[in-house]
Amino acid sequence: MTEYSALPDTLSAPKPATATTRAVQQSFKDKLDFSNRQSFEDAKRGFIATIDPITIAHDRSDRAAFDLSQMHFLKDEAPDTVNPSLWRQAQLNAGHHGLYEVVDGIYQIRSFDIANMTLVRGNTGWIIIDPLTSSETSRAGLKLANEQLGERPVVAVIHTHSHADHFAGVLGVITAEQAKSGEITVIAPIDYVNEALSENLLAGNVMNRRATYMYGNLLKPSATGFVTTGLGAALSMGTTGFIIPNDIITVTGETRNIDGIEIEFQMTMGTEAPAEMVFYFPQFKALCMSEITSHHLHNIYTPRGAQVRDALAWAAQINESIDLFGDRLEVQFACHHWPTWGQDAVIDYLKKQRDLYKFIHDQTLRLANHGYTKEEIAEQLTLPDSLGKEFYNRDYYGTVHHNARAVYVKYLGYFDGNPAHLYPLPPVEVANHYLDFMGGADAVVAKAKDSFARGDYRWVAEVLNHVVMAEPEHLEGRALLADTLEQLGYQSESGPWRNFYLCGALELREGLPAGSSTFAASEGMVRAIPLFNLFQTMSVRLNSDKAEGIHLHINIEFTDSEATLLTIENSVLHAFAGRQHESPTATMKISEMDYKRLMMGLTDAAQLIESGALKIDGDVTALAQLAGLFDQFERRFPIVTPRKPWN
């Protein structure tokens, strides 16, 4: 890993808001009606109890799994270093935590994590909707509910969709054995397993690294640091797990009766998540909208990295929810933020959320058909006041700017048709050429200082990025880029944008964050991974250069599941379930779980052989050769400074 020296103290301290930034903050105060306090009334409605301090211990670490105890500064008025609209959202998220009643029989744990955990009271026990990101936070939420509402067993878990903040805390409320035996029903939409694991394993390392920026995990809570994610108060950093569902919802209109509670399901696939559903409770007249609606504009493309989402389908599914349930509901709640009560208010909210996504979709394509590029479209697209002045449609998480670019990419890809952009140079090479043309790093930094003084921060960020990519030890240039990103962060109405900018500034000032050097899945996650998904992950880790010219045929005789043939040819790994090679290079005899743990680095072959858990026939050296063909991903790779050369 390439490392760069930290900036000296004189250059690395946080800076106050500039006059330009203060003017941006005032423009938001002038534009939006901050006297409207309905969101605050809704956010505190139904409050029952919380924990104090709002700190949840980690099962295996001295650090907390979740901690809002340092967020008291949000009680003050918005400072110049935070967009006042984002400050309002931060107050709503962090200032309202604990157990809340939605209606008699439906309760939510809010701000114990980035998402909500919902508990529905059945005849004998709890139906839990979305058990958060980590076991520690979901366990603490269930404990609080049992203390306040009476001890009840968990009888079912519903996963609304395939994002980790809605399933990875499941082992805090049930065990894998309870799900496997069918003792507890675990419900999820079709394709949930593949989508959840493909996102969290195949691209897990790079997504997790970028997520440290998006969710502000590296920032200290303060008026110049972390204030919110927008989507929730903060992301928990506890123990994760995964359980295979034992009941799958496949089509709209399916119903279930769980512990006396009737549930009507609507499939919303390919919207906010590839596998997602919403559902209605007739006896409560309550609609759970999963993450299809929330109190902000969501991400059509999420900056941590994910597949671009379908804004048109998103709008259509909200409209279908209105058609299916609108004339029967009295309250709408979701897996983030606070509910909306009253049929008229809910329908107005749903319609404007629907039109938010359809407006961005339709107007982006209108302008694309005029020949505008994604950057030109994003620069000119503005919501009408009827949508844009509703606080629940603001840019607290997604933004109109980057969502418009996402719609363009969804239909037209990253290439804008200009042949000059068809075969671009990589960042370091292009940076060196720019500096050569512009008279060198010193000349660029001198000019950038003038642009910074004029408040032209977007331009300063662009040109100084070339300086840092070409000459990361140019301390003055790196310091000015950090100061620039900081001002852009202060101005951002989007929580993720603020966090990205401020984390970038932090990395420029202090260097790469400390932490484990390689990415590894947790024991709880590995235990539930199907072999098919594990082999997909191995294929992504195969280093093609090391594997070139190698031919391996490994028979894996699982002691507790179907035999599998593992082959490497043409620098590609294949796994064929139910097959064995007639003349294998080697044969492994091992249990499925031990194999998973071996492949994910949770144990090694020597330990397994010594214990008798692994037996090898044939060419033992071939298995040693196999182990050396896979990359270990660097968890803390640089983002705002150049990556090490690839060789």
C-alpha positions in Angstrom: 0.0 0.0 0.0 1.4 3.4 -0.9 1.5 5.8 2.0 2.0 9.5 2.2 3.2 11.7 5.0 0.6 13.5 7.0 0.3 17.3 6.6 2.0 19.4 9.3 -0.3 20.8 12.0 -0.2 24.3 10.5 -1.9 22.9 7.4 -4.1 20.2 8.7 -6.5 22.0 11.1 -10.2 22.3 10.2 -11.0 25.7 8.8 -14.0 28.0 9.4 -16.7 28.6 6.8 -15.6 31.1 4.2 -17.8 34.1 3.1 -18.8 32.1 0.1 -19.9 29.1 2.2 -21.8 31.4 4.6 -23.6 32.9 1.6 -24.6 29.4 0.4 -26.0 28.6 3.9 -28.0 31.8 3.9 -29.5 31.0 0.5 -31.0 27.8 2.0 -32.4 29.8 4.9 -34.0 32.2 2.5 -35.4 29.4 0.2 -37.0 26.9 2.7 -39.7 27.4 5.3 -37.9 26.4 8.5 -40.9 27.5 10.6 -42.6 24.3 9.4 -42.2 21.9 12.3 -44.6 19.1 11.2 -41.6 16.7 10.8 -40.6 17.3 14.4 -44.1 16.6 15.6 -44.3 13.4 13.6 -40.8 12.3 14.7 -41.6 12.5 18.4 -45.2 11.2 18.2 -45.7 7.9 20.0 -42.5 8.0 22.0 -42.3 5.4 24.8 -38.7 5.1 26.1 -35.1 5.1 25.1 -31.7 4.2 26.7 -29.4 6.8 28.2 -26.7 7.3 27.2 -27.5 6.1 23.7 -24.4 3.9 23.5 -24.5 0.2 22.6 -21.5 -1.9 23.4 -19.7 -4.1 20.8 -19.7 -7.8 21.5 -16.1 -8.3 20.6 -14.4 -4.9 20.8 -13.7 -2.1 23.2 -15.3 0.4 20.9 -19.0 0.9 20.8 -21.2 -0.8 18.1 -23.3 2.4 18.1 -22.9 5.7 19.8 -25.0 8.9 19.6 -23.7 10.2 23.0 -21.5 12.8 21.3 -24.3 14.3 19.2 -25.6 16.8 21.8 -24.2 19.7 19.8 -27.1 19.3 17.4 -29.4 20.9 19.9 -27.9 24.3 19.0 -28.7 26.5 16.0 -27.1 25.5 12.6 -23.5 26.8 12.5 -22.0 28.2 9.3 -20.1 24.9 8.8 -23.3 22.9 8.2 -25.9 23.4 5.6 -29.0 24.5 7.6 -31.3 22.1 5.8 -29.0 19.2 6.5 -28.7 20.3 10.1 -32.5 20.1 10.4 -32.4 16.5 9.1 -29.6 15.7 11.5 -31.7 17.0 14.4 -34.6 14.9 13.4 -32.5 11.7 13.0 -30.3 11.9 16.1 -32.7 13.7 18.4 -35.5 11.1 18.3 -34.3 7.7 19.3 -35.7 4.8 21.2 -39.0 2.9 21.2 -42.1 4.5 19.5 -45.7 3.4 18.9 -46.9 3.7 15.3 -50.4 2.4 16.2 -51.5 0.1 19.0 -49.7 -3.1 18.0 -47.0 -1.7 15.7 -43.8 -0.3 17.3 -40.5 0.9 16.0 -37.0 1.1 17.4 -35.5 4.3 15.8 -32.0 5.7 15.7 -30.4 2.6 17.3 -28.8 2.2 13.9 -29.1 3.8 10.5 -32.4 2.0 9.9 -35.6 1.3 11.9 -36.5 -2.0 13.4 -40.3 -2.5 13.5 -42.1 -4.9 15.9 -45.6 -6.1 15.2 -47.5 -7.6 18.2 -49.0 -11.0 17.2 -51.2 -13.2 19.2 -48.2 -14.8 21.0 -45.0 -13.0 19.9 -43.2 -10.4 17.9 -43.0 -10.2 14.1 -39.8 -8.2 13.5 -39.3 -6.2 10.4 -35.7 -5.5 9.4 -33.4 -6.3 12.3 -30.9 -3.6 11.6 -27.2 -3.8 10.6 -25.6 -5.5 13.6 -26.5 -8.0 16.3 -25.7 -5.6 19.1 -28.2 -2.9 18.0 -31.1 -5.3 17.1 -30.6 -7.1 20.4 -30.7 -3.8 22.3 -33.8 -2.7 20.5 -35.6 -6.0 21.2 -34.6 -5.8 24.9 -36.0 -2.3 25.2 -39.3 -3.4 23.6 -39.6 -6.4 25.9 -38.9 -4.2 28.9 -41.5 -1.6 28.0 -44.2 -3.7 26.3 -43.9 -7.0 28.0 -41.7 -10.0 27.2 -42.7 -11.8 24.0 -40.8 -14.4 21.9 -39.9 -13.6 18.3 -42.2 -15.6 16.0 -41.2 -14.2 12.6 -38.7 -12.0 10.9 -39.4 -10.1 7.7 -36.6 -8.8 5.5 -38.0 -6.1 3.3 -35.0 -6.0 0.9 -31.4 -7.0 0.2 -29.4 -4.2 1.9 -27.3 -5.0 4.9 -28.8 -2.4 7.2 -32.1 -4.4 7.0 -30.8 -8.0 7.6 -27.2 -8.1 9.0 -28.4 -7.8 12.6 -30.7 -10.8 12.4 -28.6 -12.9 14.7 -29.3 -10.4 17.5 -33.0 -11.4 17.6 -33.0 -15.1 16.4 -30.6 -17.9 15.9 -29.7 -19.6 12.6 -31.0 -22.9 14.0 -34.4 -21.4 14.7 -34.7 -20.4 11.1 -33.3 -23.6 9.6 -35.7 -25.7 11.7 -38.7 -23.6 10.8 -39.3 -22.7 14.4 -39.2 -19.1 13.4 -40.5 -17.9 10.0 -38.1 -15.8 8.1 -39.7 -14.0 5.1 -38.0 -12.2 2.2 -38.6 -11.4 -1.4 -37.6 -13.6 -4.3 -33.9 -13.3 -5.3 -33.1 -11.8 -1.8 -30.2 -14.2 -1.1 -28.4 -13.7 -4.4 -28.8 -10.0 -4.4 -27.8 -9.6 -0.7 -24.7 -11.7 -1.1 -23.6 -10.4 -4.5 -23.6 -6.8 -3.3 -21.9 -7.6 0.0 -19.4 -10.2 -1.2 -18.6 -9.8 -4.9 -18.0 -6.1 -4.6 -17.9 -6.0 -0.9 -14.3 -4.7 -0.3 -14.6 -1.6 -2.6 -18.2 -0.9 -1.4 -17.1 -1.1 2.2 -14.1 1.2 1.6 -16.3 3.8 -0.2 -19.0 3.4 2.5 -16.5 4.6 5.1 -16.6 7.9 3.2 -20.4 7.9 2.5 -21.5 7.2 6.0 -18.8 9.4 7.7 -17.4 6.5 9.7 -14.0 8.2 9.8 -15.3 11.5 11.1 -15.7 12.7 14.7 -19.1 14.1 15.5 -18.9 17.9 15.5 -20.0 21.0 13.7 -17.0 20.6 11.4 -17.2 16.8 11.1 -20.0 14.2 11.2 -23.6 15.3 11.7 -25.7 12.7 10.0 -25.9 10.2 7.1 -29.2 11.8 6.0 -30.8 8.3 5.8 -30.4 7.9 9.6 -28.5 9.2 12.6 -25.5 6.9 12.1 -24.5 3.5 10.8 -23.8 0.9 13.5 -20.4 -0.8 13.4 -21.1 -4.0 15.2 -21.3 -7.8 14.5 -23.0 -8.8 11.2 -24.7 -12.0 10.2 -26.9 -13.6 7.6 -29.7 -16.2 7.6 -31.3 -18.0 4.7 -35.1 -17.2 4.6 -37.5 -20.1 4.9 -40.5 -18.3 3.3 -40.2 -16.5 0.0 -42.7 -13.9 -1.4 -42.7 -14.1 -5.2 -45.7 -12.1 -6.6 -47.8 -9.1 -5.7 -51.0 -10.1 -4.0 -49.5 -12.9 -1.9 -50.7 -12.9 1.7 -49.5 -14.5 5.0 -51.1 -14.9 8.3 -48.3 -14.8 10.9 -49.4 -15.3 14.5 -52.8 -13.9 13.8 -51.6 -10.9 11.8 -52.7 -10.7 8.2 -50.2 -9.3 5.7 -50.7 -8.4 2.0 -47.5 -8.1 -0.1 -46.5 -6.0 -3.1 -43.4 -6.8 -5.0 -41.2 -3.7 -5.8 -38.3 -5.5 -7.4 -35.5 -3.5 -9.1 -36.4 -0.2 -7.4 -34.5 1.0 -4.3 -33.0 -2.6 -4.1 -32.9 -5.4 -6.7 -35.0 -7.5 -4.4 -37.6 -5.6 -2.4 -41.2 -5.6 -1.3 -43.7 -3.5 0.6 -46.8 -4.8 2.6 -50.0 -3.8 4.2 -51.6 -4.7 7.5 -55.4 -4.7 7.1 -56.2 -4.9 10.8 -54.0 -1.9 11.6 -54.8 0.0 8.3 -51.0 0.5 8.1 -48.7 0.4 5.1 -45.0 -0.5 5.4 -43.2 1.1 2.4 -39.9 -0.5 3.1 -37.3 1.9 1.7 -39.3 2.8 -1.4 -40.3 6.1 0.3 -38.4 8.0 3.0 -38.1 11.6 4.3 -35.7 12.7 1.6 -34.8 12.1 -2.0 -33.2 8.6 -2.1 -30.3 7.4 -4.3 -31.0 6.3 -7.8 -27.3 5.7 -7.7 -25.6 5.3 -4.4 -22.1 6.9 -4.1 -20.7 3.9 -2.2 -21.2 2.0 -5.4 -24.1 -0.2 -6.5 -26.1 -1.0 -9.6 -28.0 2.0 -11.0 -31.6 1.8 -9.9 -34.7 2.2 -12.1 -36.3 5.6 -11.3 -39.3 4.9 -13.6 -40.0 1.5 -12.0 -39.6 3.2 -8.6 -42.2 5.8 -9.4 -44.5 3.1 -10.8 -44.3 1.0 -7.7 -45.2 3.9 -5.4 -48.2 4.5 -7.7 -49.2 0.8 -7.5 -49.0 1.1 -3.7 -51.4 4.0 -3.8 -53.8 2.0 -6.1 -53.6 -1.1 -4.0 -53.8 0.3 -0.5 -54.5 4.1 -0.7 -58.2 3.9 0.0 -57.7 1.6 3.0 -54.7 3.0 4.9 -54.6 5.4 7.9 -50.8 5.4 8.5 -47.7 4.8 6.5 -44.4 3.8 8.0 -41.1 2.8 6.6 -37.7 1.3 7.5 -36.1 4.7 7.9 -37.3 7.9 9.5 -40.8 8.5 11.0 -44.3 7.6 10.0 -47.0 9.8 8.3 -50.5 9.7 9.8 -53.9 10.4 8.2 -55.0 9.2 4.8 -55.0 12.5 3.0 -51.5 13.4 4.3 -50.2 9.9 3.4 -51.6 10.0 -0.2 -50.2 13.5 -0.7 -46.8 12.3 0.5 -46.8 9.2 -1.6 -47.8 11.1 -4.7 -45.1 13.7 -4.3 -42.5 11.0 -3.6 -43.7 9.2 -6.8 -43.5 12.3 -8.8 -40.0 13.2 -7.4 -38.5 10.1 -9.1 -40.6 10.3 -12.3 -39.7 14.0 -12.7 -35.9 13.2 -12.5 -36.4 10.3 -14.9 -38.5 12.1 -17.5 -36.6 15.4 -17.5 -33.2 13.7 -17.7 -34.2 11.8 -20.8 -35.9 14.9 -22.3 -32.6 16.8 -22.0 -30.6 13.7 -23.2 -32.7 13.6 -26.3 -31.7 17.2 -26.9 -28.1 16.0 -26.9 -27.0 17.2 -23.5 -24.5 15.1 -21.6 -25.1 13.8 -18.1 -23.0 16.6 -16.6 -24.9 19.3 -18.5 -28.2 17.7 -17.5 -27.3 17.5 -13.9 -26.2 21.2 -13.9 -29.5 22.5 -15.1 -32.1 20.1 -13.6 -34.1 21.7 -10.8 -37.3 20.4 -9.1 -40.4 22.5 -9.3 -41.3 24.2 -6.0 -44.3 21.9 -5.5 -41.8 19.0 -5.1 -38.6 20.7 -4.1 -39.8 22.7 -1.2 -41.2 19.7 0.6 -38.6 18.7 3.2 -39.2 15.0 2.6 -38.1 15.5 -1.0 -34.8 17.3 -0.2 -31.3 16.2 -1.1 -30.4 14.8 2.3 -29.3 11.4 0.9 -29.6 11.3 -2.8 -29.3 14.5 -4.8 -31.0 15.7 -8.0 -27.6 16.3 -9.4 -26.1 12.8 -9.1 -29.5 11.0 -9.6 -29.9 12.7 -13.0 -26.5 11.4 -14.0 -27.6 8.0 -12.8 -30.7 8.0 -15.0 -28.5 9.0 -18.0 -26.1 6.1 -17.3 -29.0 3.7 -16.8 -30.1 4.3 -20.4 -27.0 5.4 -22.2 -24.0 4.3 -20.1 -21.0 6.3 -19.0 -19.9 7.3 -22.5 -21.4 10.6 -23.8 -20.7 10.0 -27.5 -17.8 12.3 -27.7 -14.9 10.3 -29.1 -12.4 12.3 -27.0 -14.0 10.6 -24.0 -13.9 7.1 -25.5 -10.4 6.1 -24.5 -9.3 8.3 -21.7 -6.0 8.1 -19.8 -5.9 6.8 -16.2 -5.8 9.4 -13.4 -2.1 9.6 -12.7 -1.1 9.7 -16.3 -3.6 12.4 -17.2 -2.6 14.4 -14.1 1.1 14.4 -15.2 0.0 15.7 -18.6 -2.2 18.4 -17.1 0.6 19.7 -14.9 3.0 19.7 -17.8 0.6 21.7 -19.9 -0.2 24.1 -17.0 3.3 24.9 -16.1 3.8 22.5 -13.2 2.4 21.9 -9.8 3.6 25.2 -8.2 1.9 27.2 -11.0 -1.4 25.3 -10.7 -1.4 25.7 -6.9 -0.8 29.5 -7.2 -3.7 29.9 -9.6 -5.9 27.6 -7.5 -5.3 29.9 -4.5 -6.9 32.8 -6.5 -9.8 30.6 -7.5 -10.3 29.5 -3.9 -10.4 33.1 -2.8 -13.2 33.7 -5.3 -15.1 30.7 -3.9 -14.8 28.6 -7.1 -14.4 25.4 -5.1 -15.6 22.9 -7.7 -12.9 24.1 -10.1 -10.2 24.2 -7.5 -11.1 20.6 -6.5 -10.8 19.5 -10.2 -7.4 21.1 -10.9 -5.8 20.3 -7.5 -6.9 16.6 -7.9 -4.4 16.6 -10.8 -1.7 18.0 -8.5 -2.3 15.4 -5.8 -2.5 12.5 -8.3 0.8 13.5 -9.9 2.7 14.8 -6.8 1.0 13.6 -3.6 3.9 15.0 -1.6 3.2 18.5 -2.8 2.1 19.5 0.7 0.7 22.9 -0.2 -1.4 21.6 -3.0 -2.7 18.7 -0.9 -3.5 21.1 2.0 -5.4 23.5 -0.3 -7.4 20.6 -1.9 -8.3 19.5 1.7 -9.5 23.0 2.5 -11.5 23.1 -0.7 -13.2 19.7 -0.1 -14.0 20.9 3.4 -15.9 24.0 2.2 -17.8 21.9 -0.3 -18.7 19.6 2.5 -19.9 22.4 4.7 -22.2 23.6 1.9 -23.7 20.2 1.1 -27.3 19.5 1.8 -26.7 15.8 1.2 -25.3 13.9 4.2 -23.3 11.5 2.0 -21.9 14.4 0.0 -20.8 16.1 3.1 -19.3 12.9 4.5 -17.4 12.2 1.2 -16.0 15.7 1.1 -14.9 15.8 4.7 -13.5 12.2 4.7 -11.5 13.2 1.6 -10.2 16.2 3.4 -9.3 14.0 6.4 -7.4 11.5 4.3 -5.5 14.3 2.5 -4.5 15.8 5.8 -3.8 12.7 7.9 -3.1 9.9 5.4 -4.9 6.5 5.2 -7.1 5.6 8.1 -5.9 2.9 10.6 -7.6 -0.4 10.6 -7.3 -4.0 9.4 -5.4 -4.3 6.1 -7.5 -6.9 4.5 -11.3 -7.4 4.1 -12.8 -10.5 5.7 -16.4 -11.6 6.1 -17.7 -12.3 9.6 -18.2 -15.8 11.0 -21.9 -15.2 11.1 -22.0 -14.1 7.5 -19.8 -16.9 6.3 -21.9 -19.6 8.0 -25.0 -18.8 6.0 -23.3 -18.2 2.6 -24.5 -20.8 0.0 -21.6 -22.5 -1.7 -22.7 -21.1 -5.1 -22.2 -17.6 -3.8 -18.9 -18.5 -2.2 -17.5 -19.9 -5.4 -18.6 -16.6 -7.2 -16.6 -14.7 -4.6 -13.5 -17.0 -5.2 -13.8 -16.3 -8.9 -13.6 -12.6 -8.3 -10.5 -13.0 -6.1 -8.7 -15.1 -8.7 -5.6 -13.3 -9.9 -5.6 -13.8 -13.7 -1.8 -13.2 -14.1 -0.9 -15.7 -11.4 -3.3 -18.2 -12.9 -2.2 -17.9 -16.5 -1.2 -21.3 -18.0 -2.4 -23.2 -14.9 -4.8 -26.1 -15.2 -6.2 -27.5 -12.0 -9.1 -30.0 -11.4 -9.9 -30.3 -7.7 -12.5 -32.7 -6.6 -14.2 -31.5 -3.3 -15.9 -34.3 -1.5 -18.0 -32.5 1.0 -18.9 -34.7 4.0 -22.3 -33.0 4.5 -23.3 -31.8 1.0 -23.1 -32.4 -2.7 -19.6 -33.1 -4.2 -18.2 -30.3 -6.4 -15.6 -30.0 -9.1 -13.4 -26.9 -8.9 -11.5 -26.1 -12.1 -9.1 -23.4 -13.1 -8.4 -23.0 -16.9 -7.8 -19.9 -19.1 -7.4 -17.9 -15.9 -11.0 -18.5 -15.0 -12.4 -20.4 -12.0 -15.5 -22.6 -12.4 -17.3 -24.7 -9.8 -19.6 -27.5 -11.0 -21.9 -28.9 -8.4 -22.6 -32.6 -8.6 -19.5 -33.3 -10.8 -16.2 -35.0 -10.1 -13.1 -35.2 -12.5 -12.0 -38.7 -13.5 -8.3 -37.8 -13.0 -8.3 -34.9 -10.5 -5.2 -33.0 -9.6 -6.2 -33.5 -6.0 -9.2 -34.5 -3.9 -10.3 -32.7 -0.7 -12.5 -34.2 1.9 -14.0 -31.6 4.2 -17.2 -30.3 5.6 -19.0 -27.4 3.9 -18.6 -25.1 6.9 -14.9 -25.8 7.2 -14.4 -25.2 3.5 -16.2 -21.9 3.8 -14.0 -20.8 6.7 -10.9 -21.9 4.9 -11.7 -20.0 1.7 -12.7 -16.8 3.7 -9.5 -16.8 5.7 -11.1 -17.7 9.1 -8.8 -20.8 9.4 -6.0 -22.4 7.5 -5.3 -25.8 6.0 -2.7 -26.8 8.5 -5.1 -26.4 11.4 -7.8 -28.4 9.6 -5.4 -31.2 8.6 -4.0 -31.4 12.2 -7.6 -31.7 13.6 -8.6 -34.3 11.0 -11.2 -31.9 9.5 -9.4 -31.9 6.1 -8.0 -34.8 4.2 -6.2 -34.5 0.9 -5.5 -37.1 -1.7 -3.3 -36.6 -4.8 -1.0 -33.7 -5.5 -0.9 -31.8 -2.2 1.4 -29.1 -3.7 -1.5 -28.3 -6.2 -3.6 -27.2 -3.2 -0.8 -25.0 -2.0 -0.5 -23.6 -5.5 -4.3 -23.0 -5.5 -4.1 -20.9 -2.3 -1.5 -18.6 -3.8 -3.7 -17.7 -6.8 -6.2 -15.6 -4.9 -5.9 -11.9 -4.1 -6.3 -10.6 -0.5 -8.1 -7.2 -1.0 -6.6 -4.2 0.8 -9.3 -2.8 2.9 -8.0 0.7 3.4 -6.9 1.6 -0.2 -6.4 5.3 -1.0 -9.3 7.2 -2.6 -8.1 10.8 -2.9 -4.4 10.0 -3.5 -2.9 7.8 -6.3 -3.2 4.0 -6.0 0.0 2.0 -6.2 1.0 1.1 -9.8 -0.5 -2.2 -11.0 2.0 -4.9 -11.9 
